[in-house]
Amino acid sequence: MDKTKTRPRTRPRTRPALFSTLLLLLSNTNSAIWAAEPLFSTFLESGQKEIKACHYDQAEKQLEMALANSEHLGETAEGRMKLYCELGAAYCYTGKFEKSREYLEKVVQYRKSKVVPGKKQTLEAQLALYEPVCMLGTVYRNMDRFADSERLYKESLNVFQGNNSLNLLCQATVLYALGTLYLEMQKPKEAETILKAALSTREKTAQKKYLSENGIYDALGRSYYLQDRLSEAEETLKKALEFAREEKSATSEAYTKANLSLVYGALGKYEEARKLLKESLETISKSHGEGSNQMATCYSTLAKVAIEQDQYDEAEELLSKALQTHRKLLGEDHTFTARDLMRLSTLMKNQGRYGEAEEYAQKSLSIYEKLLGSDNEGTNQARRDLAQIIAESGTKQPEKLNQAIELLSKAASSGSIVDKALNDLTLGEVQIRKGQKKEAEQSIKNAVAMLDGSGDETRLPLYKCTTALADFYLSQGREQDAELYADKALKLKRQMLASDASDQARLVVDLRKAADIKMRLGKSNEYQNLSAEIKSIVEASPQMKDAVSIRKFERQENSQSVKQRPVKNKWALVIGISNFKESDINLRFAAKDAIDFSNYLVNDAGFSPTNVKLMTDKNATRDNIIKELGDGFLGRKAGLDDLVVIYVSSHGSTSMENADGVNFLVAHDTNPQALLSTGIPMQWLSQIIKEQVHSDRVILIMDVCHSGAASSGAKGLSREKFNTDKIAVGAGQAIICSSAPEQVSWESKNYQNSVFTRKLIEALKRPGSNLDTAYDYLKEQVYAEVMQDRHKVQTPLYFSRAWQGPPPVLAVPVNVGAGAGTANPSSNQKPGIKKAGSVKAGNARNR
């Protein structure tokens, strides 16, 4: 459950710094010695000093020695109560929450028994109850007993009613603790309100120096981060960092650095994020120990930044360390362990490793159900996460789809209104895959109805759900129903763009959809009005004018004159590389793109699983790719009457002058500094296909990128033209590239794929789709999403030479002639228009 939305656990949920300060104030009001026995006092005082120095393992040992030497104290002696408070704190810091709870509950129970109803309590009595109540609230938070924690914090507020300086100081402290609790409960707006109240109350007390500004500003910054108010989060956390330095608290500084690193990661400032995290790790390792709960939290945070930088192997290692530490400290059945498992699940899903992702998610859900119960929000979020993995895997197995439907149905009752609506939308998508069209329609309509009229903050998810419903009706041939929701989606898009007249190009896809429906329904006046608006937007945007002028290849439609040969079999080689031997050029979703495209071929396009060869990461070496194109697979298997699909998602190099302008495909083991000897020349790739793949019906899909430094945060091979003009397109080859040579191909901000591959799969799944109609849909959808999210132009290209007959259909059944397209190598047909290749900067990761 990462910030989609992640609980910001970088600052451990342990005793706020003020608690020890209040004890100091209490000791100043009462100079009584807790115990006369020297050995007991020595160990107790030593343990207190170790806590103050943040040496918690040592503190625990000293306090346990004090406990062993406390026989002379009665069960309810103040000395024993004091020891229990300190032991509770030490155990909390070392992650032994059950032991901490045991001792603190004894103190709270005893001190509550001393309160006389209706009698005003002395300051000493208030302080004596305050500290263990607040500390126990923190322990409950670590055990995910949020309701108990909230109750105890509110009880503490009631204890400290009044306007004297110490009362106000304690109120501010409890408000701070309550605000951080709301962060844990995924209530960032409520947290923001409470934390601002804490700051305001702090200003009213003459003792404000005893309440750290660092802690409140740190928590407030995290509340902004969870609301995606990143500029405010950065500014606020920088203030928190300044306060930590003024207070000379190395530990507080380390926690704030870790939290600020998350913001930098979200802003694409990866180097700054890593620098802060490494400094944080060094400090926390010294103060808490390598095997501490705090270090495990930092491992998770560093893993998040590693994921943002596409360092998947490093992220997996860090998350595994966090999981191992939490299992050792807390046991298998603990919510911290469950969260580690879910983070690993998300990491696996992002790489297309769906089997492992599902296994981790199932283990996580089992822990949540056992510890938190069936109706807990954490449990329901785990259900949504598991269902999403099943849905994204592309499976058509009835038992898996039924499991996803059951999970989403159980999760539907909890969460925000947006959570519930998106839950229903996902449910509808799964039901469509299962063939339950009536149920799917109702689910998506429920999502729309839930969000309709809910306010500006729900406009974007409402647009998403409304568009999905319009598309559903179009797929069912229900144009009148589709018109209603397409018009509604267009209205919502206009509202979202109302404040930015320069952004009107983002309306084009919605305008075209609405216009197409009007034309189908014979509403010529409305169609003409929408078409005129599209024309004016296109003419006002030079980039868009250039983009829409790009056409697919021109090919004579001579299906009548060309004899149609049946497709005897279908074969595919699917290549995707995210993790390279040179890790500095890693990509984020290339391997997952390949896995998802492979799943589409098997689950939706009718390819036999044994006829699809998937090569990802370490398996996709230069030699292995060349081998599988030739005698290892395609060259040995594919026949003249077969349909062959080759999909590649990786880096592509710039054209090299010393190699006659040749571009190179980057394999897993390619050295970017030695492309001539370690890369695969793109022209050579085409020649291999022509000479070794015996089919004359080959579709080559190139989601190939050079991953240039297009902006801050981007990295990889230098950006120049990726020139496909010199690729010798053979007879019967059709090629789709992800973008024009002067453009960048982007990975999505909204899902774990490149925009090109996700939209290509969507296009190919549309009823009756062939490569021509899929390209028309693909081009507009890619343009729309990239323009909306990046304010950039990306235009996929489609070209071929000597392809005759009907457009290719990937889903054509074997032994069927119509719709596969037939190539005639001896034809004198003129080549189609040549369009140049593709650059992909998924790590044009400007966020």
Residue, then its C-alpha position, 0 to 999 in steps of 0.5 A: m500500500d505505497k503512496t497509492k497511498t503510503r502511510p509515512r512511517t519514516r518517523p517511528r511511532t514512538r514516544p514524542a520528544l516532549f514526554s521526557t521533557l514533561l518528566l523533567l518538569l515533573s522531577n523539578t516539582n517533586s525532588a523525592i527519590w523514587a527508590a533508596e536502594p542504590l543498585f536499583s537507582t543506578f540501573l534506572e538512572s543509567g537506563q534513562k540516560e541511554i534513552k535520552a542518548c537514543h541508545y535504546d538497546q542499552a537502555e532496555k538492558q539497564l532497565e531490565m537490570a533495574l527490574a531484576n533489582s526491584e524486589h524491595l519495591g511494592e507492586t504499586a510503589e511510585g518507583r516501580m511505576k516509574l520503572y514501568c514507564e521507562l521500560g514501556a518506552a524502551y520496549c516501544y523504541t525497540g519494537k517490542f510493542e506487546k511488552s511495552r503495552e503490558y507495562l504501560e497498561k499497569v501504570v495507567q490502570y493504577r494511576k487512574s484508580k487514584v483519580v477521585p471523581g469531582k476532585k481537582q487533580t494536582l499538577e503532579a497527579q496530572l503529569a503522572l497520568y499524562e505520560p503513560v497515557c500518551m505513551l500507551g496511545t503511541v504503542y496502540r498506534n504501533m499495534d494498529r489499534f487506532a481507535d484505542s489510541e485516539r481515545l487515549y489521546k482525547e482522554s489526555l486532552n480532557v486531563f489538561q483542560g485549562n489556560n495555564s502555561l503547562n496545561l497549554l503545553c500539554q494540550a499542544t503536545v497531545l494535539y501533535a500526537l493526535g495529528t500524527l495518528y490521523l496521518e497513520m489513519q490516512k486522514p491527512k486533511e484532519a491531520e493538517t487541521i489538528l497540527k495547525a491547532a498544535l502550533s497555535t496552542r504552542e504559541k500561547t504557552a510560555q513553555k513552548k521551548y519544551l515542545s519541538e517545532n521540528g516534530i510538528y512541522d515534520a508531521l505537517g509536511r507529511s500531511y501535505y505530502l499525502q495530499d500531493r501538495l508537494s511544494e508546500a510539503e517541501e517548504t514545510l519539511k525544510k523548515a522542520l529540518e532547520f528546527a532540528r538543527e537549531e535543537k541539535s537533535a541528530t535523530s530528529e534531523a535524520y527522520t526529517k531528511a528521510n521524509l523530505s527525501l520522499v518529497y524529492g522522489a515525488l518531484g523527480k529530484y532523485e539524487e537529492a533524495r538519495k543523498l538525504l536518505k544515506e545521511s539519515l541511514e547513517t545517523i539512525s544506524k548509530s542511534h538505534g542499531e542496524g537491526s532496529n525497527q527504525m532502520a527497517t523503516c528507512y530501508s522501506t523509504l530508500a526502496k521507494v526512491a530506488i523504485e522511482q529511479d528504476q533500480y528494482d534489484e536494489a529496491e527488492e534487496l532493501l524491502s527484503k531487509a525491512l521484512q527480515t528485520h520486522r519478522k525478527l523483531l515482531g514476528e510473522d503476524h504483525t501489520f509491519t510485516a504485512r506492509d512489507l509484504m504488500r510493498l514487495s507485492t507492488l514491486m513485483k506487479n510493477q515488473g509484471r511478475y504477477g505470480e510473485a506479486e499475488e503470492y506476497a499480496q495474499k500473505s499480506l491480506s491473510i495477516y490483516e484479516k487475522l490481526l485487524g478483522s474483516d471490516n478494517e480499512g487496512t484489510n479492505q485496501a489489501r483486498r483492493d490491491l490483490a484484486q488489482i493484481i489479478a485484474e492487471s495480470g490479464t487472466k481469464q481463469p474463471e476462479k481467479l476472476n471470481q476471486a477478484i470479484e469477491l475481494l472487490s465486493k467485500a472491500a466496497s463498503s469502506g474507504s473514501i467516496v473516491d475509493k468506493a467509486l474506483n473499487d466499483l470501476t475495477l469491479g466492472e472491468v473484471q466483470i467485462r473480462k468475465g463476460q458479465k456485461k449486465e453486472a459490469e454496466q451496473s458496477i460502472k454506473n454505480a461508480v458514476a452515480m457515487l461521484d456525480g455532484s460530489g464537488d470539484e475534488t472528485r471531478l477527475p475520477l468522475y471523468k475517468c468513470t464516465t469515460a469508461l461507461a461511454d466506452f462500454y456502451l460504444s463496445q456494445g453498439r449502444e450509441q444513444d447511451a454512449e452519447l449521454y456519457a460522452d457528452k458528460a465526459l466532454k463537459l467535465k473535461r471543459q470544466m477541468l480546463a476552464s482555467d487554462a485556455s492554452d490547454q484546449a488541445r487536451l479536449v480533442v480526444d473527447l471532442r472526436k469521440a462525441a463527434d463520432i457518436k453524433m455522426r453515427l446517430g445522424k445528428s449532422n448539426e451537432y457533428q459539424n459544430l464539434s468538428a469545427e471546434i476540433k479544426s480550430i484547436v488543431e490550427a491554433s496548435p503548431q505541434m498538434k497540427d504536425a501530429v495529426s498530419i502524420r498518417k499511417f502507411e498508404r497501401q492499395e486495397n487490393s483484397q479482391s485481386v490478391k488470393q487470400r491464404p489462410v493463417k496456418n499458425k501464429w508465433a510471437l517473440v516478445i522482448g522487454i528489458s527493464n534491468f540492464k547489466e549497466s544499471d544506470i540505464n535501467l527502465r521502469f516498465a519495459a519488462k512489464d510492458a512485454i509481459d502484459f503484451s505477451n498476456y494479451l496475445v495468449n489471453d485475447a488474441g488466440f496465440s498458443p502459449t507454447n508459440v509465444k516466447l517471452m524474454t525479459d531482463k537477464n534472459a534478453t542478452r544480445d546472443n539470446i535475442i539473435k538466437e531466438l530470432g533465428d534457429g532458436f525459435l522463429g527461424r525454426k518454427a514459423g512457416l510461410d503461411d504463418l503470422v509472426v509478431i515481434y515486440v521489443s521494449s528497450h533502449g534504442s541508441t542514437s544513430m552513429e556516424n561512425a557506423d553509417g548512421v546505424n541505430f542500435l537496439v540495447a540488449h541486457d548485456t549491451n555496453p552503452q560505450a561499446l555499441l558497435s560490438t555489444g548492441i544489435p544494429m536495427q538494420w541488422l534486426s530487420q535483415i535477420i527477420k527478412e532472411q531467417v523468419h520464413s513467414d512473409r506476414v511479420i508485424l514488428i512493434m517497437d516500443v524502443c527508446h533511447s531514454g535521453a536526458a530529456s529533462s531533470g531526472a531523466k538518464g540514459l543514452s544521449r538523445e539524438k534522432f533515432n532514424t528508422d529511414k535506413i531500416a530495410v523494411g522487408a516484404g510483408q513487414a508492418i512496423i509500429c513505432s511508439s513515437a516520431p524521432e524528434q519526440v519522447s515516448w513516455e511512461s504513464k503517471n497513472y499506471q505501470n506501463s508505457v502509454f504506448t503499450r497500454k493504449l496499443i493493447e486497449a486498441l487491439k482489444r476493441p471489437g473488430s479491431n485490425l492494425d489500421t483501426a487500432y492505430d487510429y485509436l492508438k494515435e489519438q489516445v497516446y496523444a491525449e494522455v501525454m498531452q494531458d499529463r505531460h503537456k508534450v506531443q507523442t505520436p506513434l508511427y505506422f509504416s510498411r512496404a509491400w503489404q497487400g490485402p486487408p489490414p493485419v488482424l492479430a486475433v485472426p483464428v488459425n487456418v483462416g484467410a480473411g483479415a490476416g492480410t496477405a503479403n505478396p513478395s513479388s508484387n511491384q506495388k510501390p512502398g508505403i510512406k516511410k516514417a521514422g522510429s521511436v524514442k522512449a523516455g519512460n524515464a523521461r521521468n519528470r514528475 
